[in-house]
Each structure stands twice: as C-alpha cells, then as structure tokens.
Amino acid sequence: MLGRALRHMGKIYKTEIPDIDLKAAETKEPRERVRELTTDEQTRLFAALPQEFHPMVAFALMTGARISTITGLLWRDVDMPNREITFRLKGDELMIFPINSELAALLSALPKSNVIESRRYVFTRVDGHSAERIQIVASGGVFGTVWRKALRDAEIENFRFHDLRHTFATRMLRKTQNISLVSKLLGHTNIETTSRYAHVVTSDLRDALDGFSVSERSNKTSMSAWR
C-alpha cells in the first residue's frame, strides 16, 4: 500500500521516487542487550549504596530474580528448613529456587517486618516518618532515587537494576557452562530466551584456545612442517 502511494506521489509531482525495499526497511524489535556488572563496578556500587539496601541488591546477584519478584517476596515463601524459595512469577506461575549457604546467610540476617504474617515482606526499609519497617517499592519511590544516586556516585554507566539479572546469568553460565541449568534458574519457559547469554561460553572457549597452540606439541617441530 505504501509503495503504491509513493508511486502515485511521483506521478503527481512528476518526480521519480526510487523503489524502496519496504521489507528490508521493516524494523525488528532488537534483542535485549546483555550488560554484566564487573567485579570492580560491584565493589563501587556497594560502597555507594546505603547499607539497608545491600541485601536486596546482593539477593538479585545471587538469584537473578526480577525486581518485582524481589520486592514482592514474602517470608511465607521462604522455606529455610527445606532450603528453597517459592518465587511468584507472572500469571500466578510459581518457581522453586534452591537456597545455598551464601543465600541462607543473607536471609537469616534480615530483620523481620512488624506487620501481619500474611504480608511480611522479606526486603524492607525503615520508614522515615513512622520508624517502622515497610516494603521497598519496585519502581520509583525512595529506592529508585537511592539506586540512581548510587550509580552516579560509583560512576557506573549504562546499567539498570535488571542488569543484575543478566549479571547472575552470565556468571552462572561461565561457571557451569550449562545453559539448560541457567535457563531453569532464571525461570525461562523457552531455552531460546536464555541463548542471549551464549556469547559467554563462546568468549570463554576463545580465551581457552588463545592459550592453546598445536605448534607447541613438540619443540622440534617447526610450523613449516604443518604446511
């Protein structure tokens, strides 16, 4: 339709309008970029972030959970005896996440909010007015302001809270080299969604190959013998 309209305009204004490959011009939704927090950036981030928000950010790095999942997490969903957390995802979907020793230590050190049992949030902050512990809101609010300031003070650019999830995924994939395992830990229903992190494996394989040389198999063998 657009092509016909352009040709019609050419006739009206007696100007030749070149053919346009509209299919090629179609814009596809770009794949979400993967931004990993470096070890140095992580150190600077925690140094700039107020102490009461450290557990929440550390939890994100340990689990790869989304911010809405983290801020909505209730103590009733944390089963310390069986060492597992029940994450409530979109569409009432549930996901079981194992608790390792590091995660258990973090959760055990957290203060309990003084509200009714059914609404006891895991991650809370002290309210400036009532001095009571209240839920940390996912978007905007106090945490949003504090987070942005911490990034500025730590001089960390092009980084979002969601990138903590990407950081968990890339680090876990680098450690395990198991994309199926990482996919399950992220709660992906399709492993293709996890394939965005495949570059980590490729990069590590390339680094391994950089330290490997066939010509070193024998000091007496010259490269000319391979040609």
N, C-alpha and C positions, 0 to 999 in steps of 0.2 A: 504493500500500500504506500509506504513512504517512498519507495523507488519510483512508482508511477507519479506521485505528487511532484517529485523533483524533476522528472522529465517534462511534466506539464508546465512547471515554472520556467523551464528552459525555453519552451515554445513561446510563452507569453513575453518574456523579456529578451527573446532572440539571443540568448546566451547559452553556449554549450556547457552543460553541467556534467562533469565526468561521472562515469558509473562508480558507485560506491559499493564495496562488498559489505553489505549490511550484516551478514553472518559473522564476518571477521570483526566487525565493529561492535558486536554484542559484548557487553561487559559481564563477565562471570564473577560471582562472589569470590573474593580472594580467600585463600586458606589462611586461617588464623596464624599469625606469626608466633614463633616459639621464642620466648625471652627467658633465659636462665640467669638466676642470681649467682654472681660469682662469690667465692669464699670471702674475698676482701669486701665486697659490697654487703654481704651478710653481716660481717663484723661491724661495719659502719652503720648499717641500718639499726641493729640492736643498740648500738651506742647512742643513737639519736632518738630512739623510740622510748617514751615513758615506760617505766618498769611494769605498770599494771597491764600493759598491752603485749608484753613479751610472750606470755603463754599462748595467746591466740595466734600470733604470727608463727611461733615455734610449732604449734599444732598443725598449722597449714603446711609447713615444710615437712612435717613427719607423716602426714596423711594424704596430702594433695586434695583435701576437701575444698569445696567452693565456699565462699564467704557466707552465703545464705545458709548453707548447711552447718557451718561452724557456729554462727551467731544464734541459730535456732536449736542447737543441740541442748537436750535436757539431761539431767542426771539420771533420769529413769531409763535412758537409752544407753547408759554406760554400765556394762556388766563386768565389774572388776574381778569377781571370783572366777568367771569363765574367760576373762581377758578378751572381751570383744565389745565393739561399739556398734549400735544399730543406727546407721545414717538414714534419715528420711529424705528421699530424693523427690524429683518432680513426679506428679501423678500418683502420689501415695506409694511409690515404689520404695522398698526397703533394701538396704545393702549392709551386710555384716563386714566390719573391718576389724582385723585382729589387733590386739594391744601387745606391743613388745615391751621390753623392760624400760626403754627410754620414755615411751609414751605413758607407761604406768606411773613412772616417777613424776612426770609433768602433771598428770591428772590428780594424783594423790596430794600434791602440794597446793592445789587450787582451793580457795575459800568457797564455802557453800553460801549461796544467796539466801537471805532470810525471808523467803516468800513461801506460799503453799507448795506442797510437794509436787503437784502436777505441773507446776510452771517454774521449777528450779532450773535456771539456765546454768550451763557449765561455765560459760565465759561472761563475766560481769565486770562492771567498773563501779567505782564509788560515785554516787550522785553528789554533785557539788552543793545541792540545797538541803537534801534530807540526810546525807551521810550514809544512806543505805546502799546496798549493792543492787544495781539494776542491770538489765540486759544491755549488751553492746549492740547497737543498731547497725545493720549491714551497710546501708547506703546513707551517705550524708551524715548529719549529726556530728557529735564530738569526735568519734573515731576517724571519720573522713577527713576532718580538719587536721587532726594529730598525724594521720598517715601521710598526708601531703607535705606537712611541715618536716616530718622525719626524712622523707625522700629528698627534700631540698637541702636540709642540713647535712645529710650524708652524701650529698652530691651524686645521687643515683638518678639517672635519666632514663626515660622511655621504659618505665616499669609500673605495673599495676598490681593490685593485690592478687588478681587471678594468675599472675605470672609466678606466684608461689606454687601454684598447682603444676605449672609447666616445669618449674624447678624440681619439684618432687619426682615428676615423671621421668625427666631426663637423667636425674641422679640414680633413680631406681633401675632404669634401663641400662645405664652404664655399669651398674654394679652386677646386675643379674644376667644381662644380655637376653632377657626373656620377655618379649613383647606381649605374649599372651598373659603372663603374670601381671605385668604393669596394667594391661587393659582391665583386668579384673579388679585390681586395687583402685583404679580410677572410676570403676562403675560403668565403663563403656559397654553398651549392648552390641556394638559392632567393632571388631578389631581394626577395621579400616580407619576409624576415628583416631585410634592410637598410633597409626602409621606415620603421623606427622612427626613423631619422635624418632623415627627410624634413622635419621641422619646421625644420631648419637652413636649407633652401632657402626655405621659406615665410617664415621670420623675416627673411632677407636681402632677399627680394623686398619685404617690408613696409617695411623700412628704406629701400630704394631709392625706393619710392613716397612715403615721407614727405618726401623731398627733391624730389619732382616735383609741379608744380602746373600744371594746364591753364590756370588763370586768368592765369598769367604769360606766356602766348603773346603777349600784346600789352598794353602799359601803358595803351593807350587803351580797352581792353575792360573793362567793369565786369562783376561777377558777375551783375548783373541781366539782362544780355543773354543769359545762358545759361538763364534760366528761361522 
